[in-house]
Amino acid sequence: MSRLSEVAGAPERVRRFSRAQRWVHRLTAVLMGVCVASAACLYVPQFAELVGRRALVVTVHEWSGLLLPAPFLAGLASRAFRGDLRLLNRFGPHDGAWLRAALRRGPRPGAGKFNAGQKVFAGWLAGAVLVMLGTGLLMWFTHLAPLAWRTGSTFVHDWLALAIGVVLAGHVGMALGDPEARRGMRTGSVDPGWVEREHALWRR
């Protein structure tokens, strides 16, 4: 778990993410953005006509997808990153209460360093990336599987890509609505008042 600490020169701030954690997020966001944008250029006729150079777009899409797990794997060298993975993989009674409150659109109880919504998002996205990587490889290397498998892979890949686009749009929307969360990911530190409001159990 990332240790809470005061940022030099700003004792009122609380450390939330290390430099390594922030770079994992940034690089993953860039690669995911390239994947989504190149996919749109491949499947939306208006974008395809605007961009052209389909062979180049296909190559960019394939390699950005193949490299997508790289920031995560590199991040495993960071103790803080590994600690956050353990937190994301643990659900407690407070997470259930948070989800029920969110579904009812009522006041949400205190959360740990990550709330239940963030945990569900992280787990779902990790699984989706693995499925996209597997189906993408079957579509890329056509000799690896029979036609029926490749057809099924194309179906899963296309529809899951659409779902990922919708979920990522929601993720970005939530981030835009929480300036302090964005500041924490950008600078590594957050306001203690925000911690008490949104993640009160984190400091206990």
N, C-alpha and C positions, 0 to 999 in steps of 0.2 A: 504494500500500500504506500502511496506517495505520502511522505511525512509533511505535515503542516509546518510551515515555517514563514517567518517574516521576510519580505523582500527588502534588500538593502536600500536604505534611503526612504522607504515607505513602510514604516512599522505597522500601519493600520491595515495593510494588505495581507491576504492569506495565500500562500502558495498552493496552487491547484494542479498544475502540470509542469513537468520538466521540459527542457529543451528537446530531448529525444522524443517525448510523447507528442509534442506539438509538431515536430517534423514528420512523424509517422502520419499524423492526421492530414497535414498539408499535402504530402506526396500522394497519399491515398486519394484525397479529394481531387488532385490534378489528374491522376490516372483515371479515376472514375468519371470525371468530367469529360475527358477525351473519349472514353468508351461510349458514353451516352451521346455525345455530340456526333461522333463518327457513325454510330448506329442510326441516328436520326437522318444523317446524310445518305445512308444506304437504303433506308426503308420509306422515307417520306419523299415522294416524287419532286415536290417543289424544292426541297433542300438539295436533292440529288442533281437537279438541273442547275441550281445556283452554283454549286461547288464544282461539279464535274469530276474528272480525274478519279473515276471509281476505283481503279486498281490501287491507286495510292491510298485512298480512303480505307479500302479493305485491309491493306497492310498496316496502316496506323491503328485500325480497330483491333486487329489480331494481336499486335505486339503490346499495345496498351493493356489489353485484357490479360495477356500472358504475364505481364510484369505487375499486375495488380496486387498479388500477394507479397511482392518484394518488400515494400515498406514494413508490413506486419512482421515478416521474418527477420528483417534487420532490427526491428524494435525489440525483439526478444532478448537482445544483448543488454537492454536497459532494465535494471532492477525495478525502477518505478513503473515502467510499462508492464512488466510481468505482474507486479502487484495490482495494477488496475485491472488486468485480465482476470485475476482471482476474484476481485470485487464484482466484476460484471457477470461472473458465472455463479454468483451466490444470491439466492432469493430468500428473503426472510418474511415474517408476518407483516412487517411494515410495507413491504413491496406489494403484497396483496391488497392491503388497505389503500395504498396509493392508486393502484389500478382501478379499484372499485370506485374511488372518488373521481378519478379521471373520466371513467365511463359515464358517471352520473353528472359530470360537469360541475361537481361541487368543490368546496375547499379541499385542497390536497394536504394530507398530513406530512410531517417531516420525513425526509429521505436521507439515505446515507450519501456517500460521495456521488453515487449515480442513482437516479430515481428509477423506478420500475420501467418507465417508458424507454429510458435510455438503454436499459439492460435488454429489453425485448428487441429494440431496434438493432443493437449491436449483434445479438445472436442471430436474428433473422438475416441481417446483411451478410454476416460471415457465411452462413449456410447458402445464401443465394449466390455469393461469389464462387463458392466451390462448385455448385451446380452449373453455373454459367461457364466456368473454366472447363469442366468435364464435357459438357455438351458442345462447347466451342471447339475443343480439340477434336471431337468426333466429326464436326462439320469441316474442320480445316484439313485433317488427315483422313481423307475418305476411305483409305484402304484399311483403317483400323477396325471397322465394323460393317456388318451387312447393311443393305439399303433400308430395311425396316428400322434399324436402330438409328440410322442417320436421319430418317424422316421424323422419328419421334424426338430426336435431339433438336432438330430445327424447330419443331412445334414448341417444345419446352423452352428453348433458348429465346424465341421471339416473345412469347407471352410473359416469361419471367423478366425479360428486359423491360417490357412495358410496366410491370409491377414495380420494378426497381426505380424506374423513372418517377412514378407517382410517389413512392415512399421517400425518395431523395428530395422531391419537391416539398413534401411535408417537413422533412428534416431542415431544409433551408428556411422554410417559412417559420418554424419554431425558433431557429437561431436568430432570424431577423427580428423576432419579437422579444428577444432577451439580450439586450446590449451587454450586460455584465457577463453572461455566459460566453459571448463572442470575445470580450476583452480577456477573459480567462484563457481561452484557447490561443489568443494572439500574443499575450504577454506572459502567461503562466501564473498570474495572480488575480485574485478576486477580492471584492469588498466583503468584510466580515458580516455586514448587515445582510447582504445577499445570501451568504452561507446560512445564516440563522433562519432566513425566510424559506429558502428552497432546499437546503440540505442540512437541517438541524442535527440529524443523527450522526453526521460525518465526524463531528468534533467530540463526540461522547465516547 
